[in-house]
Amino acid sequence: MLSKNDATVLLKIAREAIIHHIRNEDYSPTPREEKALNEHSGCFVTIKRGGHLRGCIGNFQSQQPVYQEVSTMAVAAASQDPRFQPMTLEELDNFELEITVLSPLEKIDDINQIKVGTHGIYIIKGHNRGVLLPQVATEYGWDRETFLRQTCIKAGLAENSWQLPDAEIYIFSGQIFSE
């Protein structure tokens, strides 16, 4: 579990990484002494402008401490989300950040194990993959099956593909914090 101070530090790192990247300046977060910030955890960084999604990128696993992973994913969310053009200098005045630090993935065989509002879903079928974070179902008021259908759609699959025997469903939880 990350403390309130840990969350504040990670949000500051994410913001600084984005600002420096958009300004074309070098940035590397200062090494941290906090034990929790040196754990190797996957994370997603979500950027919003005016309450609307502007970018979101993450990893389920990390080969680096979470404070460095947050920096990397923040830059990726600002510049590499294929749904959006890279952020511009003009956008630096007005954006909000949300970070989700993830638990390890758990493969499930029974969709009743999915707790809406607690779990995110990761679906794999063939070469298609899709993920929706735990907070997405809550934000849209979805039930379990709608959450599964929407994850399939995000993966580029037919909405009921989760029911096929070769579809793999994973769940995860996340500690979510925002500015």
N, C-alpha and C positions, 0 to 999 in steps of 0.2 A: 504494500500500500504506500502510495506517495502522500506525503504531508501537504498541507496547504502551502508551505514554503517551497517544497519541491515543485508543486504545480506552478507557482508564480515564477520560479526560475526557468522552467521549461517554456512557459509562454513568452518570457522575455527573450530566451534564446531563439525561439521560432520567429518572433517579430524581427529581431536583429538580423537573423540569417536572410530573411526575405528582403529587408531594406537594403542590406549590403549587396545582395545578389542583383537586385533591380538597378541599383546605382553602379553596378559593375565594379564593386570594391571587394577586396579579399576579406574573408571572414572565417574564423575558426573559433568555436566556443571555448572559453576558458575551461581548463580541466576542473572538475568538481570533486570535492571531498565527500559529499553526501553519499552514503552507501547506496541508497535507493536509486540515485541518478547514475550510478555506475553499473547497475544491473543490465544485462542484455535482454531487452524486451522489445517486442514489435510495437509499432505505434502507427497511427494515422494522424495526419495534420489536415484539418479542414479550414479553408479560408471562406469567409462570407463577406459580402458587401451589401449593406442595406437589408440584412436578413436573408439574402439569396446566396446560394452556393456559388462560389467563384473558383474553387479548386479543392481537390481532396486526393491525396496520395498517401500510401503507407506500405508497410511490410509486416508480415506476420511474425517474422523472426529477424533478429539483428545480430550481426557479427561485431557490433560496436556498442559501447554504453548508450543507454537511452538518451542521455543529454545530447550525444552526437547524432544519434538516429533522428531525433526531433529536428535538429538543424538540417540534416540531409533531406528529410521528408518535407519540411517547410519549403525549402527551395524547389523541390520537385512539384509540390502542390501549386506553387506560384508560377512555374514555368513549363511543366511537362504534362499536366493533365490534358489528355487529348480532346476533352470536351470544350476546352477554353483556349483562347489566345493567351500567351504569357502576359503576366501583369505588367503594367506600365508605371512610369514615374508618377503620373497623375493619380494613380490608384493608391499610392502609399499614404495619402492623407486619410483614407477612409476604408479600413477593412478590420474585420474581427477574426479572431483565431479560436479554434477549438482543437484540443488534443485528446486522443483516445489512446491510452497505453493498454496493450492487450495481454490477455492471458494466453497460454498455449492453446492451439487448436485441439478439439476433441471430435473424433469421428463418431457419428451417431447412426443408428439403424432404425430408431423410432422417433418420428417427428414430435411426439409428445414430450420429448426431453427438451424441446425448445421452449424457453420461457421468454415470451415477448416482453421487451423492455429491459431484460437482463442479458440475453444472448444476441450476438450478431450471427449471421449465417454466411457460410462460404460454400458454394456449390461448384463441383467439378463434373463435367460430362464431356468425354472426349477431349478436344483441345479447348473447349470453352470453360471459362471460369468467371464467377461473379461473386461479389461480396457486398453486403450491406451491414453497416455498423449497428450496434444495439439500439442507439437512439433514433434511428431512421423510422422504425416501426412505431415508436411512441409518437414521434413528431407528426406522422401521418395518420395515426389512429388505426393502424392495421392489426388484424388478427393474425394468427400463426400461418394460415394458408395463404393469405394475401401477401404476407412477408416472404414466404417461399416462392410464390408466383413472381413477385417483383424482383427477387434475387435471380431467378431464371431469366427474366427479361433483360436484366442488367448484364447477364452472361451471354446474351445473344441467342438464347435458347427459347423454345416454345414454353409458354408459361407453366405448363404442367409437367415439364421435363423432370422435375424433382421426384416424380412418382416412378420413373423408369428404373429398372434394376441396375443399370450401369451408372446411374448418377450417384456421386458421393456427396454426402452432406456433412459439414463440419459446423460446430458451434464454438463460440468463444465469448468471453466477457471482456469488459474494458472499464478502466477507470477514466471517466470523462471530466474534463475541466475546460473552462473557457474564460475569456476576458470579460 
